[in-house]
Amino acid sequence: CEALSREALEEIRLSVRTLQAENSQPSFVETLKQLTEDFYQNARVASEIALNGDPSLIPLSLQPAITRTVEEALTNAKRHGGATRCSIQLTCEPEKISVIIEDDGKGNPEMEVGFGLLNMKKRAAEHGGTVRFESERSKGFKVIAEFSLAIKKWSFGPVQQKESLS
């Protein structure tokens, strides 16, 4: 009985340690905060994150795509735009998640969509989302990513408008 009790107690202790380790994973918001803090430490680009809504609405499967989009946008802001400041606005609504990353870099209205921007679009499309870019010379660069939580839609080739049935 004593040996069984010790064995059971060890199993309980192992279970508790495992649960504590699982719960020590940083939350999605903490991950974004750490990413922007690290970016500031390494690239000296000041960043701010504004959160609107409940981030628990973001599906776990979508979190890495959003994180990579933010990371790529920050990197591009410094590398291509020479930005000194970035803002990240994360809006979580029951129907949709949107992320807007803006910088104060040099901007480029004639931008060529290169490898990094194409990857952002591809990542979003894998989740039924969209990414678009806005830029004006001397007014920075903006990345707008949107992910519907209610409707998923994928389009291939030219999209034709359906005539209404009246």
DSSP file with accessible surface (Angstrom, degrees, kcal/mol):
  #  RESIDUE AA STRUCTURE BP1 BP2  ACC     N-H-->O    O-->H-N    N-H-->O    O-->H-N    TCO  KAPPA ALPHA  PHI   PSI    X-CA   Y-CA   Z-CA
    1    1 A C     >        0   0  139      0, 0.0     4,-2.5     0, 0.0     5,-0.2   0.000 360.0 360.0 360.0 -42.3    0.0    0.0    0.0
    2    2 A E  H  >  +     0   0  130      2,-0.2     4,-2.4     1,-0.2     5,-0.2   0.925 360.0  48.0 -62.6 -42.9    2.8    2.4    0.9
    3    3 A A  H  > S+     0   0   71      1,-0.2     4,-2.4     2,-0.2    -1,-0.2   0.913 112.3  49.1 -64.1 -42.5    4.6    1.8   -2.4
    4    4 A L  H  > S+     0   0  122      2,-0.2     4,-2.7     1,-0.2    -1,-0.2   0.898 110.5  51.3 -63.6 -40.0    1.3    2.3   -4.4
    5    5 A S  H  X S+     0   0   77     -4,-2.5     4,-2.6     2,-0.2    -2,-0.2   0.924 110.9  47.3 -63.2 -44.3    0.7    5.5   -2.4
    6    6 A R  H  X S+     0   0  157     -4,-2.4     4,-2.4     2,-0.2    -2,-0.2   0.918 112.9  49.5 -62.9 -42.3    4.1    6.9   -3.2
    7    7 A E  H  X S+     0   0  115     -4,-2.4     4,-2.1     2,-0.2    -2,-0.2   0.923 111.9  47.9 -63.3 -44.2    3.8    6.0   -6.8
    8    8 A A  H  X S+     0   0   48     -4,-2.7     4,-2.3     2,-0.2    -2,-0.2   0.910 110.8  51.5 -63.2 -41.8    0.3    7.7   -7.0
    9    9 A L  H  X S+     0   0   79     -4,-2.6     4,-2.6     1,-0.2    -2,-0.2   0.918 108.9  50.9 -62.7 -40.4    1.7   10.8   -5.3
   10   10 A E  H  X S+     0   0   96     -4,-2.4     4,-2.5     1,-0.2    -1,-0.2   0.907 109.5  50.7 -63.5 -40.3    4.6   10.9   -7.8
   11   11 A E  H  X S+     0   0  117     -4,-2.1     4,-2.4     2,-0.2    -1,-0.2   0.904 110.2  49.5 -64.9 -39.9    2.1   10.7  -10.7
   12   12 A I  H  X S+     0   0  102     -4,-2.3     4,-2.5     2,-0.2    -2,-0.2   0.937 111.0  49.4 -63.8 -45.2    0.0   13.5   -9.2
   13   13 A R  H  X S+     0   0  119     -4,-2.6     4,-2.5     1,-0.2    -2,-0.2   0.912 111.0  49.9 -60.5 -42.2    3.1   15.7   -8.8
   14   14 A L  H  X S+     0   0   96     -4,-2.5     4,-2.4     1,-0.2    -1,-0.2   0.921 110.4  50.6 -62.6 -42.1    4.1   15.0  -12.4
   15   15 A S  H  X S+     0   0   69     -4,-2.4     4,-2.5     2,-0.2    -2,-0.2   0.913 110.2  49.2 -61.8 -43.6    0.6   15.9  -13.6
   16   16 A V  H  X S+     0   0   69     -4,-2.5     4,-2.5     2,-0.2    -2,-0.2   0.935 111.4  49.0 -63.0 -44.6    0.7   19.2  -11.7
   17   17 A R  H  X S+     0   0  126     -4,-2.5     4,-2.3     1,-0.2    -2,-0.2   0.912 111.2  50.7 -61.7 -40.0    4.1   20.1  -13.1
   18   18 A T  H  X S+     0   0   65     -4,-2.4     4,-2.4     2,-0.2    -1,-0.2   0.929 110.7  48.2 -63.9 -45.1    2.9   19.3  -16.6
   19   19 A L  H  X S+     0   0   97     -4,-2.5     4,-2.2     1,-0.2    -2,-0.2   0.907 111.4  50.4 -62.7 -40.5   -0.2   21.5  -16.2
   20   20 A Q  H  X S+     0   0  127     -4,-2.5     4,-0.8     1,-0.2    -1,-0.2   0.912 110.1  50.2 -63.9 -40.9    2.0   24.3  -14.9
   21   21 A A  H >< S+     0   0   58     -4,-2.3     3,-0.6     1,-0.2     4,-0.3   0.910 110.5  49.7 -64.5 -40.8    4.3   24.0  -17.9
   22   22 A E  H >< S+     0   0  119     -4,-2.4     3,-1.1     1,-0.2    -1,-0.2   0.898 111.3  49.1 -64.7 -39.2    1.4   24.1  -20.3
   23   23 A N  H 3< S+     0   0  134     -4,-2.2    -1,-0.2     1,-0.2    -2,-0.2   0.631  97.3  70.5 -77.0 -11.4    0.0   27.2  -18.6
   24   24 A S  T << S+     0   0   91     -4,-0.8    -1,-0.2    -3,-0.6    -2,-0.2   0.535  70.0 112.6 -84.3  -4.5    3.3   28.9  -18.7
   25   25 A Q  S <  S-     0   0  147     -3,-1.1    -3,-0.0    -4,-0.3     2,-0.0  -0.466  79.6-107.6 -63.1 136.5    3.1   29.3  -22.5
   26   26 A P        -     0   0   83      0, 0.0    -1,-0.1     0, 0.0    -2,-0.1  -0.349  32.5-112.1 -68.4 148.3    2.7   33.1  -23.2
   27   27 A S     >  -     0   0   65      1,-0.1     4,-2.4    -3,-0.1     5,-0.2  -0.239  31.7-102.9 -69.7 167.3   -0.7   34.3  -24.4
   28   28 A F  H  > S+     0   0   17      1,-0.2     4,-2.3     2,-0.2     5,-0.2   0.925 124.1  48.8 -59.5 -44.3   -1.1   35.5  -27.9
   29   29 A V  H  > S+     0   0   34      1,-0.2     4,-2.7     2,-0.2    -1,-0.2   0.922 110.2  51.4 -64.0 -41.2   -1.1   39.2  -26.8
   30   30 A E  H  > S+     0   0   90      1,-0.2     4,-2.7     2,-0.2    -1,-0.2   0.889 107.9  53.4 -61.8 -38.5    2.0   38.5  -24.7
   31   31 A T  H  X S+     0   0   51     -4,-2.4     4,-2.5     2,-0.2    -2,-0.2   0.932 110.7  46.0 -61.6 -45.2    3.7   37.0  -27.8
   32   32 A L  H  X S+     0   0    3     -4,-2.3     4,-2.4     2,-0.2     5,-0.2   0.909 112.6  50.6 -64.3 -41.1    2.9   40.2  -29.8
   33   33 A K  H  X S+     0   0   96     -4,-2.7     4,-2.5     2,-0.2    -2,-0.2   0.928 112.0  47.0 -62.7 -43.5    4.1   42.4  -27.0
   34   34 A Q  H  X S+     0   0   91     -4,-2.7     4,-3.0     2,-0.2     5,-0.2   0.907 110.3  53.7 -65.3 -39.8    7.4   40.4  -26.8
   35   35 A L  H  X S+     0   0   30     -4,-2.5     4,-2.3     1,-0.2    -2,-0.2   0.939 112.4  43.0 -59.6 -47.4    7.8   40.5  -30.6
   36   36 A T  H  X S+     0   0   15     -4,-2.4     4,-2.2     2,-0.2    -1,-0.2   0.879 113.9  51.0 -70.8 -35.5    7.5   44.3  -30.6
   37   37 A E  H  X S+     0   0  105     -4,-2.5     4,-2.5    -5,-0.2    -2,-0.2   0.944 111.9  47.1 -65.3 -44.6    9.7   44.8  -27.6
   38   38 A D  H  X S+     0   0   71     -4,-3.0     4,-2.4     1,-0.2     5,-0.3   0.897 110.2  53.8 -61.5 -39.4   12.4   42.6  -29.2
   39   39 A F  H  X>S+     0   0   28     -4,-2.3     4,-3.3    -5,-0.2     5,-0.5   0.918 109.0  48.5 -63.3 -40.9   12.0   44.5  -32.4
   40   40 A Y  H  X5S+     0   0   94     -4,-2.2     4,-1.8     1,-0.2    -2,-0.2   0.936 111.5  49.7 -62.4 -46.2   12.6   47.7  -30.6
   41   41 A Q  H  <5S+     0   0  105     -4,-2.5    -2,-0.2     1,-0.2    -1,-0.2   0.881 122.2  33.0 -60.7 -38.1   15.7   46.3  -28.8
   42   42 A N  H  <5S+     0   0  141     -4,-2.4    -2,-0.2    -5,-0.2    -1,-0.2   0.842 134.0  22.6 -89.3 -37.9   17.2   45.0  -32.1
   43   43 A A  H  <5S-     0   0   20     -4,-3.3    -3,-0.2    -5,-0.3    -2,-0.2   0.493  91.3-128.6-111.1  -8.1   16.1   47.6  -34.7
   44   44 A R     << +     0   0  142     -4,-1.8     2,-0.6    -5,-0.5    -4,-0.2   0.853  58.6 142.6  59.3  38.0   15.4   50.7  -32.6
   45   45 A V        -     0   0    0     -6,-0.5    -1,-0.2    -9,-0.1    40,-0.2  -0.953  48.9-134.3-108.1 115.7   11.9   51.1  -34.1
   46   46 A A  E     -a   85   0A  27     38,-2.2    40,-2.4    -2,-0.6     2,-0.3  -0.473  30.6-176.2 -69.0 138.0    9.4   52.3  -31.5
   47   47 A S  E     -a   86   0A  33     38,-0.2     2,-0.3    -2,-0.2    40,-0.2  -0.970  16.2-165.1-137.6 152.9    6.2   50.4  -31.6
   48   48 A E  E     -a   87   0A 110     38,-1.3    40,-2.7    -2,-0.3     2,-0.5  -0.983   9.0-150.4-136.0 148.2    2.8   50.4  -29.9
   49   49 A I  E     -a   88   0A  51     -2,-0.3     2,-0.5    38,-0.2    40,-0.2  -0.980   7.6-167.9-118.5 129.0    0.0   47.9  -29.9
   50   50 A A  E     -a   89   0A  50     38,-3.1    40,-3.0    -2,-0.5     2,-0.5  -0.977   7.8-161.1-115.3 127.4   -3.6   48.9  -29.5
   51   51 A L  E     -a   90   0A  76     -2,-0.5     2,-0.5    38,-0.2    40,-0.2  -0.936   8.5-176.3-113.1 126.9   -6.1   46.1  -28.7
   52   52 A N  E     -a   91   0A  96     38,-2.9    40,-3.2    -2,-0.5     2,-0.2  -0.983  56.6  -3.5-122.2 117.0   -9.8   46.5  -29.3
   53   53 A G  E    S-a   92   0A  44     -2,-0.5    40,-0.2    38,-0.2    37,-0.0  -0.485 103.3 -36.6 101.1-169.4  -12.0   43.6  -28.3
   54   54 A D    >   -     0   0   82     38,-0.7     3,-2.0    -2,-0.2     4,-0.2  -0.820  40.0-160.7-100.8 110.8  -11.4   40.2  -26.8
   55   55 A P  G >  S+     0   0   32      0, 0.0     3,-1.7     0, 0.0    -1,-0.1   0.673  84.9  78.0 -67.0 -12.7   -8.3   38.4  -28.2
   56   56 A S  G 3  S+     0   0   90      1,-0.3     4,-0.1    36,-0.1    -2,-0.0   0.663  80.5  71.6 -69.8 -10.7   -9.7   35.1  -27.0
   57   57 A L  G <  S+     0   0   62     -3,-2.0    -1,-0.3     2,-0.1    36,-0.1   0.694  75.2  97.6 -72.6 -18.6  -11.9   35.3  -30.1
   58   58 A I  S <  S-     0   0    5     -3,-1.7     5,-0.1    -4,-0.2   -30,-0.1  -0.601  81.8-124.2 -76.4 119.1   -8.8   34.6  -32.3
   59   59 A P    >>  -     0   0   49      0, 0.0     3,-1.3     0, 0.0     4,-1.2  -0.298  15.1-122.7 -60.6 145.2   -8.6   30.9  -33.2
   60   60 A L  T 34 S+     0   0  140      1,-0.3     3,-0.4     2,-0.2    -2,-0.0   0.866 112.4  59.1 -56.1 -36.3   -5.4   29.2  -32.2
   61   61 A S  T 34 S+     0   0   84      1,-0.2     4,-0.4     2,-0.1    -1,-0.3   0.757 106.9  47.5 -66.9 -22.5   -4.9   28.2  -35.8
   62   62 A L  T <> S+     0   0    4     -3,-1.3     4,-2.0     1,-0.1     3,-0.3   0.722  91.0  80.8 -90.5 -22.9   -4.9   31.8  -36.9
   63   63 A Q  H  X S+     0   0   40     -4,-1.2     4,-2.7    -3,-0.4     5,-0.2   0.888  90.1  50.1 -57.4 -45.2   -2.5   33.2  -34.3
   64   64 A P  H  > S+     0   0   82      0, 0.0     4,-2.7     0, 0.0    -1,-0.2   0.905 109.6  52.6 -62.2 -36.3    0.8   32.2  -36.0
   65   65 A A  H  > S+     0   0    4     -4,-0.4     4,-2.0    -3,-0.3    -2,-0.2   0.919 111.9  45.4 -64.7 -41.4   -0.4   33.8  -39.3
   66   66 A I  H  X S+     0   0    1     -4,-2.0     4,-2.6     2,-0.2     5,-0.2   0.934 112.6  51.0 -66.9 -44.0   -1.1   37.1  -37.5
   67   67 A T  H  X S+     0   0   24     -4,-2.7     4,-2.7    -5,-0.2    -2,-0.2   0.931 111.7  47.0 -59.1 -46.0    2.2   36.9  -35.6
   68   68 A R  H  X S+     0   0   93     -4,-2.7     4,-2.8     2,-0.2     5,-0.2   0.875 110.4  53.3 -65.7 -35.8    4.1   36.3  -38.9
   69   69 A T  H  X S+     0   0    2     -4,-2.0     4,-2.5    -5,-0.2    -1,-0.2   0.940 111.5  45.2 -63.9 -45.9    2.2   39.2  -40.6
   70   70 A V  H  X S+     0   0    0     -4,-2.6     4,-2.7     2,-0.2     5,-0.2   0.938 113.8  49.9 -61.8 -46.5    3.1   41.6  -37.8
   71   71 A E  H  X S+     0   0   71     -4,-2.7     4,-2.4    -5,-0.2    -2,-0.2   0.932 112.6  46.2 -59.8 -45.3    6.7   40.4  -37.8
   72   72 A E  H  X S+     0   0   28     -4,-2.8     4,-2.7     1,-0.2    -1,-0.2   0.907 112.4  50.9 -65.6 -41.5    7.1   40.8  -41.6
   73   73 A A  H  X S+     0   0    5     -4,-2.5     4,-2.2    -5,-0.2    -1,-0.2   0.917 111.3  47.7 -63.7 -42.4    5.4   44.2  -41.6
   74   74 A L  H  X S+     0   0    1     -4,-2.7     4,-1.8     2,-0.2     5,-0.2   0.932 112.5  49.1 -63.7 -45.0    7.8   45.4  -38.8
   75   75 A T  H  X S+     0   0   37     -4,-2.4     4,-3.0    -5,-0.2     5,-0.3   0.930 112.7  47.2 -60.7 -45.2   10.8   44.1  -40.7
   76   76 A N  H  X>S+     0   0   20     -4,-2.7     4,-2.3     1,-0.2     5,-1.4   0.869 105.8  59.9 -64.5 -36.5    9.7   45.7  -43.9
   77   77 A A  H  <5S+     0   0    1     -4,-2.2     6,-2.6    -5,-0.2     4,-0.4   0.921 115.8  33.4 -57.4 -44.7    9.1   49.0  -42.1
   78   78 A K  H  X5S+     0   0   91     -4,-1.8     4,-1.0     4,-0.2    -2,-0.2   0.954 123.8  43.0 -75.5 -51.8   12.7   49.2  -41.0
   79   79 A R  H  <5S+     0   0  168     -4,-3.0    -3,-0.2    -5,-0.2    -2,-0.2   0.918 131.4  17.4 -65.9 -47.9   14.4   47.5  -44.0
   80   80 A H  T  <5S+     0   0  113     -4,-2.3    -3,-0.2    -5,-0.3    -1,-0.2   0.762 133.3  37.0-100.6 -27.2   12.5   49.2  -46.9
   81   81 A G  T  4<S-     0   0   12     -5,-1.4    25,-2.3    -4,-0.4    -3,-0.2   0.589  87.9-133.9-103.3 -13.2   10.9   52.2  -45.3
   82   82 A G     <  -     0   0   53     -4,-1.0    -4,-0.2    -6,-0.3    -3,-0.1   0.828  42.4-179.9  63.0  30.7   13.5   53.4  -42.9
   83   83 A A        -     0   0    1     -6,-2.6    -1,-0.1    -7,-0.1     3,-0.1  -0.232  30.5-172.5 -66.9 152.0   10.7   53.7  -40.3
   84   84 A T  S    S+     0   0   85      1,-0.3   -38,-2.2   -39,-0.1     2,-0.3   0.496  74.4  36.1-114.6 -15.4   11.3   54.9  -36.8
   85   85 A R  E     -a   46   0A 123    -40,-0.2    19,-1.6    -8,-0.1     2,-0.3  -0.998  59.8-178.6-140.8 144.6    7.8   54.3  -35.4
   86   86 A C  E     -aB  47 103A   5    -40,-2.4   -38,-1.3    -2,-0.3     2,-0.4  -0.982   9.4-157.8-137.1 148.7    5.1   51.6  -36.0
   87   87 A S  E     -aB  48 102A  31     15,-2.7    15,-2.5    -2,-0.3     2,-0.5  -0.989   2.8-161.7-127.2 141.6    1.7   51.1  -34.7
   88   88 A I  E     -aB  49 101A   3    -40,-2.7   -38,-3.1    -2,-0.4     2,-0.6  -0.987   4.2-169.5-121.8 122.7   -0.2   47.8  -34.6
   89   89 A Q  E     -aB  50 100A  81     11,-2.8    11,-2.3    -2,-0.5     2,-0.5  -0.964   2.4-171.4-116.9 117.1   -4.0   47.9  -34.1
   90   90 A L  E     -aB  51  99A   3    -40,-3.0   -38,-2.9    -2,-0.6     2,-0.5  -0.943   2.3-172.1-109.9 119.3   -5.6   44.5  -33.4
   91   91 A T  E     -aB  52  98A  13      7,-2.9     7,-2.5    -2,-0.5     2,-0.6  -0.970   2.7-167.7-117.2 122.8   -9.4   44.5  -33.5
   92   92 A C  E     +aB  53  97A   6    -40,-3.2   -38,-0.7    -2,-0.5     5,-0.2  -0.945  15.4 163.8-115.2 110.7  -11.2   41.3  -32.4
   93   93 A E        -     0   0   73      3,-2.5     3,-0.3    -2,-0.6    56,-0.1  -0.864  50.3-109.0-119.6 159.1  -14.9   41.1  -33.1
   94   94 A P  S    S+     0   0   92      0, 0.0     3,-0.1     0, 0.0    -1,-0.1   0.828 119.6  36.1 -58.4 -29.3  -17.2   38.0  -33.1
   95   95 A E  S    S+     0   0  104      1,-0.2    54,-3.6    54,-0.1    55,-1.2   0.679 126.0  14.8 -95.7 -21.9  -17.4   38.1  -36.9
   96   96 A K  E     - C   0 148A  74     52,-0.3    -3,-2.5    -3,-0.3     2,-0.4  -0.998  50.9-146.9-157.6 150.6  -13.9   39.2  -37.8
   97   97 A I  E     -BC  92 147A   0     50,-2.8    50,-2.9    -2,-0.3     2,-0.4  -0.967  24.5-175.9-115.3 131.2  -10.3   39.8  -36.7
   98   98 A S  E     -BC  91 146A  12     -7,-2.5    -7,-2.9    -2,-0.4     2,-0.4  -0.983  10.4-168.7-131.0 145.8   -8.4   42.7  -38.3
   99   99 A V  E     -BC  90 145A   3     46,-2.8    46,-3.0    -2,-0.4     2,-0.5  -0.999   2.3-172.1-131.4 127.7   -4.8   43.8  -37.9
  100  100 A I  E     -BC  89 144A  38    -11,-2.3   -11,-2.8    -2,-0.4     2,-0.5  -0.989   0.9-172.2-122.8 123.5   -3.5   47.1  -39.2
  101  101 A I  E     +BC  88 143A   6     42,-2.5    42,-2.6    -2,-0.5     2,-0.4  -0.974  10.0 179.6-116.9 118.1    0.2   47.8  -39.1
  102  102 A E  E     -BC  87 142A  79    -15,-2.5   -15,-2.7    -2,-0.5     2,-0.3  -0.929   4.6-171.5-118.8 144.9    1.3   51.4  -40.0
  103  103 A D  E     -B   86   0A  22     38,-2.0    38,-0.3    -2,-0.4   -17,-0.2  -0.846  29.9-131.0-129.8 168.3    4.7   52.9  -40.1
  104  104 A D        +     0   0   74    -19,-1.6    36,-0.2    -2,-0.3   -18,-0.1   0.050  64.2 129.4-103.6  25.0    6.2   56.4  -40.5
  105  105 A G  S    S-     0   0    6    -20,-0.2    35,-1.3    34,-0.1   -23,-0.2   0.105  78.7 -82.5 -71.2-171.2    8.7   55.3  -43.2
  106  106 A K        -     0   0  136    -25,-2.3    32,-3.9    33,-0.2    33,-0.4   0.686  62.9-146.0 -72.4 -18.2    9.3   56.8  -46.6
  107  107 A G        -     0   0    7     30,-0.3    31,-0.2    31,-0.2    34,-0.2   0.164   7.4-139.9  71.3 162.7    6.4   55.0  -48.3
  108  108 A N    >   -     0   0   65     32,-0.4     3,-1.3    29,-0.1    -1,-0.1  -0.574  16.1-176.1-163.1  93.8    6.3   53.8  -51.8
  109  109 A P  T 3  S+     0   0   61      0, 0.0    26,-0.1     0, 0.0    -1,-0.1   0.773  90.7  53.4 -67.3 -22.3    3.1   54.1  -53.9
  110  110 A E  T 3  S+     0   0  129      2,-0.0    26,-0.0     0, 0.0     0, 0.0  -0.022  84.3 159.7 -98.5  32.0    4.8   52.3  -56.8
  111  111 A M    <   -     0   0   52     -3,-1.3     2,-0.5     1,-0.1    24,-0.0  -0.136  37.1-136.3 -59.0 146.3    5.7   49.3  -54.6
  112  112 A E        -     0   0  179      0, 0.0     2,-1.0     0, 0.0     5,-0.1  -0.901  21.6-122.8 -99.7 132.5    6.5   46.0  -56.1
  113  113 A V        +     0   0   66     -2,-0.5     2,-0.1     4,-0.1    -2,-0.0  -0.671  44.6 179.2 -78.9 104.9    4.9   43.1  -54.3
  114  114 A G     >  -     0   0   36     -2,-1.0     4,-2.7     4,-0.0     5,-0.2  -0.133  44.9 -68.8 -95.0-165.7    8.0   41.0  -53.4
  115  115 A F  H  > S+     0   0  166      1,-0.2     4,-2.3     2,-0.2     5,-0.2   0.888 127.8  48.5 -55.5 -48.2    8.5   37.8  -51.5
  116  116 A G  H  > S+     0   0   12      2,-0.2     4,-1.7     1,-0.2    -1,-0.2   0.929 114.6  43.8 -63.6 -45.9    7.6   39.1  -48.0
  117  117 A L  H  > S+     0   0   15      1,-0.2     4,-2.1     2,-0.2    -1,-0.2   0.892 112.6  53.0 -68.6 -38.5    4.4   40.8  -49.1
  118  118 A L  H  X S+     0   0   94     -4,-2.7     4,-2.7     1,-0.2    -1,-0.2   0.903 107.7  51.9 -61.5 -40.4    3.4   37.8  -51.2
  119  119 A N  H  X S+     0   0   40     -4,-2.3     4,-2.8    -5,-0.2    -1,-0.2   0.869 106.5  53.6 -64.2 -36.8    3.9   35.5  -48.2
  120  120 A M  H  X S+     0   0    0     -4,-1.7     4,-2.2     2,-0.2    -1,-0.2   0.943 111.5  45.4 -60.1 -47.7    1.6   37.8  -46.1
  121  121 A K  H  X S+     0   0   88     -4,-2.1     4,-2.7     2,-0.2    -2,-0.2   0.916 113.7  49.4 -62.2 -43.0   -1.1   37.4  -48.7
  122  122 A K  H  X S+     0   0  129     -4,-2.7     4,-2.0     2,-0.2    -2,-0.2   0.930 110.2  50.2 -63.3 -45.0   -0.6   33.7  -49.0
  123  123 A R  H  X S+     0   0   36     -4,-2.8     4,-0.5     1,-0.2    -1,-0.2   0.914 113.2  46.3 -59.8 -44.4   -0.7   33.2  -45.2
  124  124 A A  H ><>S+     0   0    0     -4,-2.2     5,-3.1     1,-0.2     3,-1.6   0.930 109.7  54.0 -64.9 -43.9   -4.0   35.2  -45.0
  125  125 A A  H ><5S+     0   0   44     -4,-2.7     3,-2.1     1,-0.3    -1,-0.2   0.852  98.2  63.7 -61.1 -33.7   -5.5   33.3  -47.9
  126  126 A E  H 3<5S+     0   0  120     -4,-2.0    -1,-0.3     1,-0.3    -2,-0.2   0.758 109.2  41.6 -61.1 -22.7   -4.8   30.0  -46.2
  127  127 A H  T <<5S-     0   0   46     -3,-1.6    -1,-0.3    -4,-0.5    -2,-0.2   0.138 123.9-102.5-108.7  15.8   -7.2   31.2  -43.5
  128  128 A G  T < 5S+     0   0   12     -3,-2.1    25,-0.5     1,-0.2    20,-0.4   0.677  84.5 124.6  73.2  17.8   -9.8   32.7  -45.9
  129  129 A G      < -     0   0   10     -5,-3.1     2,-0.3    -6,-0.2    18,-0.2  -0.372  51.3-132.7-103.3-178.7   -8.5   36.2  -45.1
  130  130 A T  E     -D  146   0A  81     16,-2.5    16,-2.6    -2,-0.1     2,-0.4  -0.948   8.3-162.6-133.7 153.9   -7.1   39.1  -47.1
  131  131 A V  E     +D  145   0A   7     -2,-0.3     2,-0.3    14,-0.2    14,-0.2  -0.998  13.0 177.8-134.5 134.0   -4.2   41.4  -46.9
  132  132 A R  E     -D  144   0A 109     12,-2.4    12,-2.7    -2,-0.4     2,-0.4  -0.939  16.1-141.1-132.8 161.3   -3.9   44.7  -48.7
  133  133 A F  E     -D  143   0A  27     -2,-0.3     2,-0.4    10,-0.2    10,-0.2  -0.944  11.7-172.6-126.0 141.1   -1.3   47.4  -48.7
  134  134 A E  E     +D  142   0A  85      8,-2.3     8,-2.8    -2,-0.4     2,-0.3  -0.994  14.3 161.3-131.5 139.6   -1.5   51.2  -48.8
  135  135 A S  E     -D  141   0A  23     -2,-0.4     2,-0.4     6,-0.2     6,-0.2  -0.970  18.3-172.8-159.4 141.7    1.3   53.7  -49.2
  136  136 A E    >   -     0   0  118      4,-1.1     3,-2.5    -2,-0.3     4,-0.2  -0.988  45.5 -92.1-130.9 142.5    2.0   57.2  -50.2
  137  137 A R  T 3  S+     0   0  133     -2,-0.4   -30,-0.3     1,-0.3   -29,-0.1  -0.254 111.4   4.0 -55.3 133.5    5.4   58.7  -50.6
  138  138 A S  T 3  S+     0   0  102    -32,-3.9    -1,-0.3   -31,-0.2   -31,-0.2   0.570 116.3  86.0  66.5  10.4    6.7   60.3  -47.4
  139  139 A K  S <  S-     0   0  150     -3,-2.5   -33,-0.2   -33,-0.4    -2,-0.2   0.121  90.9-119.7-125.9  20.3    3.6   59.1  -45.5
  140  140 A G        -     0   0    1    -35,-1.3    -4,-1.1   -36,-0.2   -32,-0.4  -0.166  29.9 -72.9  81.0-169.1    4.6   55.5  -44.6
  141  141 A F  E     - D   0 135A  36    -38,-0.3   -38,-2.0    -6,-0.2     2,-0.4  -0.968  33.9-158.0-134.4 143.9    3.3   52.1  -45.3
  142  142 A K  E     -CD 102 134A  56     -8,-2.8    -8,-2.3    -2,-0.3     2,-0.5  -0.992   3.2-164.2-130.6 132.2    0.1   50.4  -44.1
  143  143 A V  E     -CD 101 133A   3    -42,-2.6   -42,-2.5    -2,-0.4     2,-0.5  -0.970   8.8-169.6-112.0 126.2   -0.7   46.6  -44.0
  144  144 A I  E     -CD 100 132A   5    -12,-2.7   -12,-2.4    -2,-0.5     2,-0.4  -0.964   5.8-179.6-121.2 113.3   -4.3   45.7  -43.5
  145  145 A A  E     -CD  99 131A   1    -46,-3.0   -46,-2.8    -2,-0.5     2,-0.4  -0.948   2.1-175.9-114.6 133.0   -5.1   42.1  -42.7
  146  146 A E  E     -CD  98 130A  55    -16,-2.6   -16,-2.5    -2,-0.4     2,-0.4  -0.994   7.6-172.8-133.0 137.2   -8.7   40.9  -42.2
  147  147 A F  E     -C   97   0A   2    -50,-2.9   -50,-2.8    -2,-0.4     2,-0.3  -0.978  17.4-142.0-130.9 116.4   -9.9   37.4  -41.3
  148  148 A S  E     -C   96   0A  34     -2,-0.4   -52,-0.3   -20,-0.4   -53,-0.1  -0.582  12.2-172.2 -76.8 134.7  -13.6   36.6  -41.2
  149  149 A L  S    S+     0   0   46    -54,-3.6   -53,-0.2    -2,-0.3    -1,-0.1   0.536  86.9  42.8 -97.4 -11.3  -14.7   34.3  -38.4
  150  150 A A  S    S+     0   0   76    -55,-1.2     2,-0.4     1,-0.3   -54,-0.1   0.832 118.4  31.2-101.4 -43.1  -18.2   33.9  -39.8
  151  151 A I        -     0   0  121    -56,-0.3     2,-0.4   -23,-0.1    -1,-0.3  -0.972  61.1-161.5-125.5 129.2  -17.7   33.5  -43.6
  152  152 A K        +     0   0   97     -2,-0.4     2,-0.4    -3,-0.1   -24,-0.1  -0.902  17.3 177.4-106.0 136.1  -14.7   31.8  -45.3
  153  153 A K        -     0   0  145    -25,-0.5     2,-0.4    -2,-0.4    -5,-0.1  -0.990  13.3-175.9-144.7 131.1  -14.3   32.6  -49.0
  154  154 A W        -     0   0  134     -2,-0.4     2,-0.4     2,-0.0    -2,-0.0  -0.990   9.7-164.4-125.4 135.4  -11.7   31.6  -51.6
  155  155 A S        -     0   0   66     -2,-0.4     2,-0.4     4,-0.0     4,-0.1  -0.957   4.7-170.8-122.1 141.7  -11.7   32.9  -55.2
  156  156 A F        -     0   0  178     -2,-0.4    -2,-0.0     2,-0.1     0, 0.0  -0.997  57.9 -13.6-132.2 127.0   -9.8   31.6  -58.1
  157  157 A G  S    S-     0   0   60     -2,-0.4     2,-0.1     2,-0.1     0, 0.0  -0.173 114.6 -14.4  75.3-174.4   -9.5   33.4  -61.5
  158  158 A P        -     0   0  130      0, 0.0     2,-0.5     0, 0.0    -2,-0.1  -0.362  68.9-134.1 -62.9 136.2  -11.7   36.3  -62.5
  159  159 A V        -     0   0   93     -4,-0.1     2,-0.4    -2,-0.1    -2,-0.1  -0.822  18.0-151.9 -94.6 125.8  -14.7   36.8  -60.2
  160  160 A Q        -     0   0  172     -2,-0.5     2,-0.4     1,-0.0     0, 0.0  -0.787  15.8-120.7-100.0 142.2  -18.0   37.4  -62.1
  161  161 A Q        -     0   0  177     -2,-0.4     2,-0.3     1,-0.0    -1,-0.0  -0.631  25.5-132.4 -78.4 132.3  -20.8   39.3  -60.6
  162  162 A K        -     0   0  200     -2,-0.4     2,-0.2     1,-0.0     3,-0.0  -0.687  20.1-121.3 -82.9 138.5  -24.1   37.3  -60.3
  163  163 A E        -     0   0  180     -2,-0.3     2,-0.1     1,-0.1    -1,-0.0  -0.549  33.4-107.4 -76.3 143.3  -27.2   39.0  -61.6
  164  164 A S        -     0   0  100     -2,-0.2     2,-1.1     1,-0.1    -1,-0.1  -0.419  25.2-122.1 -71.7 147.9  -29.8   39.4  -59.0
  165  165 A L              0   0  179     -2,-0.1    -1,-0.1    -3,-0.0    -3,-0.0  -0.766 360.0 360.0 -91.4  98.2  -32.9   37.1  -59.3
  166  166 A S              0   0  153     -2,-1.1    -3,-0.0     0, 0.0     0, 0.0  -0.852 360.0 360.0-124.1 360.0  -35.8   39.5  -59.5
